[in-house]
Amino acid sequence: MLQDGQRVRHPLLGFGFRPNGLEQSRVGFAVGKRVGNAVTRNLVRRRLRAITRATALVPGYDIVVTARQNAAMARYGELEQAFRQCARRGRLLAAEAAR
């Protein structure tokens, strides 16, 4: 899906995105077994969902957030900072795009 999209990398997260032609952005999460056991993966996934809901993203993109191995040991604030940094670098933050 994201073969023709763009990617942004961070030590905790990978961000792949491309325009989808819709009026809203869609976000998917990939948290593989390298991150940890099922409990750890679900914890990381829940945190990423909460961060996504709290972050205003530019509409019209399909975004895939991939958790890296270090994400299992990261605190919520660290994950949030990594998410916002990736979104900013990809010009996906609504506040940044308005400028």
C-alpha positions as CSV (number, residue, x, y, z in Angstrom):
1,M,0.0,0.0,0.0
2,L,2.7,2.5,1.0
3,Q,5.1,1.6,-1.8
4,D,4.3,4.9,-3.6
5,G,4.1,6.9,-0.3
6,Q,6.6,8.5,1.9
7,R,8.3,7.3,5.1
8,V,9.6,9.0,8.2
9,R,11.7,7.1,10.7
10,H,12.4,7.6,14.4
11,P,14.1,5.3,16.9
12,L,10.8,4.4,18.4
13,L,8.4,4.6,15.4
14,G,8.2,4.3,11.7
15,F,5.7,6.5,9.8
16,G,4.5,5.6,6.3
17,F,1.9,7.8,4.6
18,R,0.3,8.7,1.3
19,P,-2.7,10.8,0.1
20,N,-5.9,8.8,0.1
21,G,-8.3,11.3,-1.7
22,L,-10.8,11.2,1.2
23,E,-11.9,14.0,3.5
24,Q,-10.4,12.3,6.6
25,S,-7.1,10.6,7.5
26,R,-7.0,6.9,8.3
27,V,-4.4,5.6,10.7
28,G,-3.3,2.0,11.1
29,F,-0.9,0.5,13.6
30,A,1.7,-2.3,13.1
31,V,3.1,-3.7,16.3
32,G,5.1,-6.9,15.6
33,K,6.3,-9.6,17.8
34,R,9.8,-8.0,18.1
35,V,8.1,-5.4,20.3
36,G,7.3,-8.0,23.0
37,N,4.6,-10.4,24.1
38,A,0.9,-9.8,23.5
39,V,0.4,-7.7,26.7
40,T,3.2,-5.4,25.7
41,R,2.1,-5.1,22.1
42,N,-1.4,-4.2,23.1
43,L,-0.1,-1.6,25.6
44,V,1.9,0.0,22.9
45,R,-1.0,-0.1,20.5
46,R,-3.4,1.4,23.1
47,R,-0.9,4.2,23.8
48,L,-0.5,5.0,20.0
49,R,-4.3,5.1,19.5
50,A,-4.7,7.5,22.4
51,I,-1.9,9.7,21.0
52,T,-3.5,9.7,17.6
53,R,-6.9,10.8,19.0
54,A,-5.2,13.6,20.9
55,T,-3.2,14.8,17.9
56,A,-4.9,16.9,15.1
57,L,-3.7,15.5,11.8
58,V,-4.1,16.9,8.3
59,P,-7.1,15.2,6.6
60,G,-6.7,13.2,3.4
61,Y,-3.9,10.7,4.3
62,D,-3.5,7.0,4.9
63,I,-0.9,6.6,7.7
64,V,0.7,3.4,9.0
65,V,2.5,3.8,12.3
66,T,5.0,1.0,12.9
67,A,6.3,0.5,16.5
68,R,9.9,-0.4,16.7
69,Q,11.4,-2.7,19.4
70,N,12.4,0.2,21.7
71,A,8.8,1.4,21.8
72,A,8.1,-1.3,24.4
73,M,10.3,0.4,26.9
74,A,9.2,3.9,26.1
75,R,6.9,5.9,28.4
76,Y,3.7,7.5,27.1
77,G,5.4,11.0,26.8
78,E,8.3,9.6,24.8
79,L,5.9,7.9,22.4
80,E,3.9,11.0,22.1
81,Q,7.0,13.1,21.4
82,A,8.1,10.5,18.8
83,F,4.7,10.5,17.1
84,R,4.5,14.3,16.9
85,Q,8.1,14.5,15.6
86,C,7.3,12.0,12.8
87,A,4.0,13.8,12.0
88,R,5.8,17.2,11.9
89,R,8.6,15.9,9.7
90,G,5.9,14.4,7.3
91,R,4.0,17.7,7.4
92,L,0.9,15.9,8.8
93,L,0.2,18.0,11.9
94,A,-2.8,20.2,11.3
95,A,-1.4,23.1,13.4
96,E,1.9,23.0,11.4
97,A,0.1,22.8,8.0
98,A,-2.0,25.9,8.7
99,R,1.1,28.1,8.8
